[in-house]
Amino acid sequence: MDVSNTCVVNGSLQISTEVIAKIARMAALEIDGVKEVSPAVSGVKGLLSRSKNVAVSLSDDVAELTLQIVVFYGTRIPTVCEKVQQNVKNAVQNMTSITVSRVNVVVAGVQVRPEPPEEQ
């Protein structure tokens, strides 16, 4: 665990930003209409901890997250993004006791849903 990228909660508990990012990614993928969480955008150097898919910025035990998602064609993008924001915020706060001040969602792409195979 990279100690420089941790948040101290309740004295001795340390949570890596990588763990926070993974929780956020999994919570986003739970939302219907999200195909994938794509690689995070570059942030201000030194302020953002980048995991494979989510950027986490920690300041005084308050987190700000940025996710890039790919949605399925035909979904209402604003509705999907609102659901992602709420689910990510709830999951991170409930699992880590870290306050989430903001969840930024960037729609990086749209993809057609794969058609189910035809029955023979």
matplotlib code that plots the C-alpha trace (Angstrom):
import matplotlib.pyplot as plt

x = [0.0, 1.4, 1.3, 1.5, -1.9, -3.9, -6.6, -6.5, -10.0, -10.8, -7.1, -5.3, -7.3, -5.7, -7.5, -5.6, -6.9, -6.6, -9.3, -11.5, -11.1, -12.0, -15.2, -16.2, -15.6, -17.6, -20.5, -20.5, -20.7, -23.8, -25.9, -27.9, -26.7, -23.0, -20.9, -17.6, -15.5, -12.7, -9.2, -9.3, -8.3, -5.1, -5.4, -3.3, 0.1, 0.5, -3.2, -4.8, -4.1, -4.8, -5.9, -6.6, -10.1, -10.9, -9.1, -9.3, -8.3, -8.1, -8.0, -8.6, -10.5, -12.8, -12.7, -13.4, -13.7, -13.6, -14.8, -14.9, -17.7, -18.9, -22.7, -24.9, -26.6, -30.2, -29.8, -30.7, -27.2, -28.1, -30.2, -27.4, -24.8, -27.0, -27.4, -23.7, -22.9, -25.4, -24.3, -20.6, -21.0, -23.2, -20.8, -17.6, -19.1, -20.8, -17.8, -15.0, -16.6, -14.8, -16.9, -17.4, -17.7, -18.1, -18.3, -17.5, -18.7, -17.3, -19.0, -16.1, -18.1, -21.3, -21.5, -24.3, -25.6, -24.7, -27.7, -28.5, -27.8, -30.7, -32.3, -32.2]
y = [0.0, 3.4, 5.3, 8.7, 8.0, 7.1, 8.8, 8.4, 7.7, 7.6, 7.7, 4.5, 3.3, 4.1, 3.6, 3.7, 5.9, 2.8, 1.2, 4.3, 4.2, 0.6, 1.1, 4.0, 2.0, -1.0, 1.3, 3.0, -0.4, -1.3, 1.4, 0.2, 2.0, 2.1, -0.2, 0.5, 2.9, 4.1, 5.4, 8.5, 11.9, 13.5, 15.9, 18.5, 16.9, 15.9, 16.5, 13.6, 10.0, 8.0, 4.5, 2.6, 4.1, 6.7, 9.8, 10.4, 13.7, 13.8, 16.9, 16.8, 13.5, 14.7, 13.0, 14.3, 11.6, 11.8, 8.9, 8.5, 6.2, 4.7, 4.5, 2.3, 4.0, 4.9, 5.6, 9.0, 10.2, 12.8, 10.2, 7.7, 10.2, 11.3, 7.7, 7.1, 10.1, 9.1, 5.4, 6.2, 8.8, 6.4, 3.4, 5.3, 7.1, 3.9, 1.7, 4.1, 6.8, 9.3, 12.3, 12.7, 16.3, 15.7, 13.0, 14.2, 12.0, 12.4, 10.6, 9.4, 7.3, 5.7, 2.1, 0.0, -2.8, -6.2, -8.1, -11.3, -14.4, -15.8, -19.0, -21.9]
z = [0.0, -1.0, 2.3, 0.6, -1.0, 2.0, 4.1, 7.9, 9.2, 13.0, 14.1, 13.0, 10.0, 6.6, 3.3, 0.1, -2.7, -4.9, -2.7, -2.9, -6.7, -6.9, -4.8, -7.1, -10.3, -9.0, -7.9, -11.3, -13.1, -11.1, -12.9, -15.9, -19.0, -18.0, -20.3, -18.7, -16.7, -19.0, -18.0, -15.9, -17.3, -16.3, -13.4, -11.7, -11.0, -7.4, -6.5, -8.1, -7.4, -10.5, -10.5, -13.7, -14.1, -11.5, -10.3, -6.5, -4.9, -1.1, 1.1, 4.8, 4.7, 2.0, -1.4, -4.9, -7.6, -11.4, -13.5, -17.3, -18.4, -21.6, -21.9, -24.1, -27.0, -26.4, -22.6, -21.2, -20.4, -17.8, -15.9, -16.0, -14.8, -11.9, -10.9, -11.2, -9.0, -6.3, -6.2, -6.2, -3.4, -1.3, -1.8, -0.9, 2.1, 3.4, 3.0, 4.1, 6.2, 4.0, 3.0, -0.8, -1.7, -5.5, -8.1, -11.6, -14.4, -17.9, -20.7, -22.8, -25.3, -26.5, -27.6, -29.1, -26.9, -28.2, -29.5, -27.7, -29.8, -31.7, -30.4, -32.9]

ax = plt.figure().add_subplot(projection="3d")
ax.plot(x, y, z, "-o")
ax.set_aspect("equal")
plt.show()
